[in-house]
Amino acid sequence: MASIQPRGGKFQLRIKNKVLPRPLFYTFDTMAEAEAFKAQVDGLLKQGVVPQVLMDEAQAKQKHEKATQNSQFLSAVVQGYLNHAPVAPTEAELLTVMQRDDLQGVTVADITYRWVEDYVRKLKTGRGDVRGAFGRKVGNLAPGSIRKRVGALARVMDWHWRRTVPAGEGVPPNPLRQLPRGYSVYSDKDTAEAARAGLAAKKDTTRERRLAPSEESLLLQALDGIKLPGKLRALAPDPEAKMFLRLVLDTGLRMKEAYTLRVSQIDFARGFINVEGSKGHRGSAKPRTVPLKPGIAAVLRAWCTGRVGLVFSYWDGDKDTMKRTTNQLTSRFRSLFRHVELPDMKEHDLRHEACCRWFELRGKDGRWVFSDVEICKIMGWSDYSMVLRYASLRGEDLSSRLSAM
């Protein structure tokens, strides 16, 4: 089908046909010239004949468009993905760093399987002559960090090819999704190459740190302002930090969920907290209900008496200051752990400890209070594999059950 439209004193002929890969456009000085060419094309198309000149031009146009797309800088494609695709906040931050440090000068056409292999190798070895913007060294990352970068970039390329590949054509295979299982683990060759650059091969670390009863007691004493043995001075009493610590240990709330908690979310009459979960899809809220143990319920009720709004004063209620609040609280607990001589303890280990306590909780009849599925709901997980990651059961606790048989 062909049609003519006036365009700025000239006449544009548009030719569209199902056998042509793309609509074609021709410009003529006069309407008579456009109509004459249109009549010729329409006559041939009605007979089922496509002029070779049209086919050649359509294919040339298609090749030009493909070449233009492939010559795009990858950093520009990433920016388009950030602007138009639903991206989780944490992934957006990572892609911004990758734009700056990893993808300078890389084009879409460069994304081959060999390039991906070299990219992964660079992330592992991080040789001294490989540096990103502002002189930051690129590489020597842990396997988990490598998987995050490769996964984020794979989603970018999936999005790009779905948008740019013409209808009816197959989307090309994504080289970032063709890497073998275990690609992020440092091989012997990677380890040797890292060593030559003065670096050590990194491994994924699994947190198994439990908080012993004696250690918890020391933490609470320190927050009460009691001078600990071997210390020159005591910390200033901090009842708010003590309440925060107890809440996380007895509920398993994430740090952000705890400092954004409002009094209105706590139902003391029915004994649970309505948590606005912070780990939903693409950064969305993921509400859940967390039961309150009798001990923490009584302490929390007393703390909330007379309070309106936020339970804790760490956050000012502005979403733009959440990251700063998180960093300040992380630093606060790091100082606390260092004072109590628990340098290997991290704030997030408190959530691991809370998870283990939910698993170890027994009723008066000696039976487990909650099932695995219920604990997943309490902790805010959709993937059961998180149970295996968080449940760090002490050997002495397990052996004590055998001795009780």
Solvent accessible surface area in square Angstrom, and as a share of the most:
residue,aa,sasa,rsa
1,M,143,0.64
2,A,11,0.09
3,S,41,0.26
4,I,34,0.17
5,Q,87,0.39
6,P,87,0.55
7,R,127,0.46
8,G,88,0.85
9,G,72,0.69
10,K,91,0.39
11,F,44,0.18
12,Q,42,0.19
13,L,0,0.00
14,R,79,0.29
15,I,0,0.00
16,K,102,0.43
17,N,39,0.20
18,K,197,0.84
19,V,74,0.43
20,L,12,0.06
21,P,49,0.31
22,R,50,0.18
23,P,40,0.25
24,L,3,0.01
25,F,90,0.38
26,Y,42,0.16
27,T,84,0.49
28,F,38,0.16
29,D,90,0.46
30,T,63,0.37
31,M,73,0.33
32,A,72,0.55
33,E,88,0.39
34,A,0,0.00
35,E,90,0.40
36,A,56,0.43
37,F,56,0.23
38,K,55,0.23
39,A,66,0.51
40,Q,120,0.53
41,V,4,0.02
42,D,30,0.15
43,G,31,0.30
44,L,67,0.33
45,L,25,0.13
46,K,178,0.75
47,Q,135,0.60
48,G,65,0.63
49,V,73,0.42
50,V,38,0.22
51,P,21,0.13
52,Q,120,0.53
53,V,92,0.53
54,L,0,0.00
55,M,46,0.20
56,D,72,0.37
57,E,70,0.31
58,A,0,0.00
59,Q,82,0.36
60,A,60,0.46
61,K,68,0.29
62,Q,41,0.18
63,K,145,0.61
64,H,126,0.56
65,E,48,0.21
66,K,127,0.54
67,A,59,0.45
68,T,71,0.41
69,Q,49,0.22
70,N,47,0.24
71,S,69,0.44
72,Q,71,0.32
73,F,114,0.48
74,L,0,0.00
75,S,30,0.20
76,A,56,0.44
77,V,5,0.03
78,V,0,0.00
79,Q,78,0.35
80,G,18,0.17
81,Y,8,0.03
82,L,40,0.20
83,N,95,0.49
84,H,125,0.56
85,A,16,0.12
86,P,98,0.61
87,V,28,0.16
88,A,20,0.16
89,P,79,0.50
90,T,105,0.61
91,E,19,0.08
92,A,30,0.23
93,E,94,0.42
94,L,40,0.20
95,L,0,0.00
96,T,74,0.43
97,V,45,0.26
98,M,0,0.00
99,Q,26,0.12
100,R,66,0.24
101,D,17,0.09
102,D,9,0.05
103,L,0,0.00
104,Q,122,0.54
105,G,56,0.53
106,V,18,0.10
107,T,27,0.16
108,V,4,0.03
109,A,59,0.46
110,D,58,0.30
111,I,9,0.05
112,T,68,0.39
113,Y,81,0.31
114,R,185,0.68
115,W,48,0.17
116,V,0,0.00
117,E,69,0.31
118,D,66,0.34
119,Y,6,0.02
120,V,10,0.06
121,R,87,0.32
122,K,49,0.21
123,L,0,0.00
124,K,10,0.04
125,T,4,0.02
126,G,0,0.00
127,R,121,0.44
128,G,46,0.44
129,D,115,0.59
130,V,43,0.24
131,R,133,0.49
132,G,16,0.15
133,A,31,0.24
134,F,164,0.69
135,G,42,0.41
136,R,107,0.39
137,K,90,0.38
138,V,6,0.04
139,G,13,0.13
140,N,18,0.09
141,L,39,0.19
142,A,31,0.24
143,P,3,0.02
144,G,19,0.19
145,S,44,0.29
146,I,0,0.00
147,R,106,0.39
148,K,138,0.59
149,R,32,0.12
150,V,4,0.03
151,G,18,0.17
152,A,0,0.00
153,L,0,0.00
154,A,2,0.01
155,R,85,0.31
156,V,0,0.00
157,M,0,0.00
158,D,27,0.14
159,W,34,0.12
160,H,9,0.04
161,W,27,0.10
162,R,160,0.58
163,R,148,0.54
164,T,32,0.19
165,V,31,0.18
166,P,31,0.20
167,A,110,0.85
168,G,91,0.87
169,E,84,0.38
170,G,67,0.65
171,V,80,0.46
172,P,52,0.33
173,P,98,0.62
174,N,14,0.07
175,P,14,0.09
176,L,7,0.03
177,R,133,0.48
178,Q,95,0.42
179,L,26,0.13
180,P,82,0.51
181,R,245,0.89
182,G,44,0.42
183,Y,50,0.19
184,S,2,0.01
185,V,87,0.50
186,Y,21,0.08
187,S,56,0.36
188,D,132,0.69
189,K,142,0.60
190,D,13,0.07
191,T,55,0.32
192,A,45,0.35
193,E,25,0.11
194,A,0,0.00
195,A,63,0.49
196,R,182,0.66
197,A,38,0.29
198,G,68,0.66
199,L,37,0.18
200,A,74,0.57
201,A,36,0.28
202,K,89,0.38
203,K,164,0.70
204,D,73,0.38
205,T,120,0.70
206,T,91,0.53
207,R,78,0.28
208,E,108,0.49
209,R,47,0.17
210,R,22,0.08
211,L,1,0.00
212,A,33,0.26
213,P,103,0.65
214,S,76,0.49
215,E,32,0.14
216,E,36,0.16
217,S,48,0.31
218,L,58,0.29
219,L,0,0.00
220,L,40,0.20
221,Q,60,0.27
222,A,0,0.00
223,L,2,0.01
224,D,66,0.34
225,G,22,0.21
226,I,85,0.43
227,K,110,0.47
228,L,6,0.03
229,P,118,0.74
230,G,83,0.79
231,K,44,0.18
232,L,179,0.89
233,R,159,0.58
234,A,33,0.26
235,L,33,0.17
236,A,80,0.62
237,P,94,0.59
238,D,33,0.17
239,P,86,0.54
240,E,30,0.14
241,A,3,0.02
242,K,51,0.22
243,M,7,0.03
244,F,1,0.01
245,L,0,0.00
246,R,65,0.24
247,L,0,0.00
248,V,2,0.01
249,L,2,0.01
250,D,25,0.13
251,T,0,0.00
252,G,0,0.00
253,L,0,0.00
254,R,27,0.10
255,M,14,0.06
256,K,78,0.33
257,E,4,0.02
258,A,0,0.00
259,Y,0,0.00
260,T,27,0.16
261,L,1,0.01
262,R,96,0.35
263,V,32,0.18
264,S,102,0.66
265,Q,23,0.10
266,I,15,0.08
267,D,30,0.16
268,F,42,0.18
269,A,101,0.78
270,R,178,0.65
271,G,24,0.23
272,F,36,0.15
273,I,0,0.00
274,N,69,0.35
275,V,3,0.02
276,E,115,0.52
277,G,3,0.03
278,S,30,0.19
279,K,128,0.54
280,G,13,0.13
281,H,144,0.64
282,R,91,0.33
283,G,45,0.43
284,S,58,0.38
285,A,71,0.55
286,K,60,0.26
287,P,105,0.66
288,R,28,0.10
289,T,70,0.41
290,V,0,0.00
291,P,35,0.22
292,L,18,0.09
293,K,35,0.15
294,P,117,0.74
295,G,44,0.42
296,I,1,0.00
297,A,22,0.17
298,A,65,0.50
299,V,50,0.29
300,L,0,0.00
301,R,127,0.47
302,A,73,0.57
303,W,47,0.16
304,C,7,0.04
305,T,105,0.61
306,G,81,0.78
307,R,88,0.32
308,V,145,0.83
309,G,26,0.25
310,L,36,0.18
311,V,0,0.00
312,F,3,0.01
313,S,85,0.55
314,Y,61,0.23
315,W,18,0.06
316,D,97,0.50
317,G,33,0.32
318,D,66,0.34
319,K,158,0.67
320,D,131,0.68
321,T,20,0.12
322,M,35,0.16
323,K,133,0.56
324,R,136,0.50
325,T,5,0.03
326,T,46,0.27
327,N,85,0.44
328,Q,102,0.45
329,L,4,0.02
330,T,44,0.26
331,S,50,0.32
332,R,72,0.26
333,F,3,0.01
334,R,125,0.46
335,S,49,0.31
336,L,2,0.01
337,F,2,0.01
338,R,139,0.51
339,H,28,0.12
340,V,8,0.05
341,E,120,0.54
342,L,12,0.06
343,P,112,0.70
344,D,78,0.40
345,M,8,0.04
346,K,115,0.49
347,E,28,0.13
348,H,79,0.35
349,D,2,0.01
350,L,1,0.01
351,R,4,0.02
352,H,9,0.04
353,E,2,0.01
354,A,0,0.00
355,C,0,0.00
356,C,0,0.00
357,R,50,0.18
358,W,4,0.01
359,F,36,0.15
360,E,46,0.21
361,L,56,0.28
362,R,108,0.39
363,G,32,0.31
364,K,219,0.93
365,D,106,0.55
366,G,33,0.32
367,R,181,0.66
368,W,123,0.43
369,V,64,0.37
370,F,50,0.21
371,S,57,0.37
372,D,58,0.30
373,V,99,0.57
374,E,81,0.36
375,I,1,0.00
376,C,12,0.07
377,K,138,0.58
378,I,9,0.05
379,M,0,0.00
380,G,8,0.08
381,W,17,0.06
382,S,102,0.66
383,D,81,0.42
384,Y,104,0.40
385,S,59,0.38
386,M,45,0.20
387,V,6,0.04
388,L,138,0.69
389,R,140,0.51
390,Y,9,0.03
391,A,31,0.24
392,S,8,0.05
393,L,78,0.39
394,R,46,0.17
395,G,51,0.49
396,E,112,0.50
397,D,38,0.20
398,L,76,0.38
399,S,61,0.40
400,S,60,0.39
401,R,80,0.29
402,L,123,0.61
403,S,94,0.60
404,A,89,0.69
405,M,186,0.83
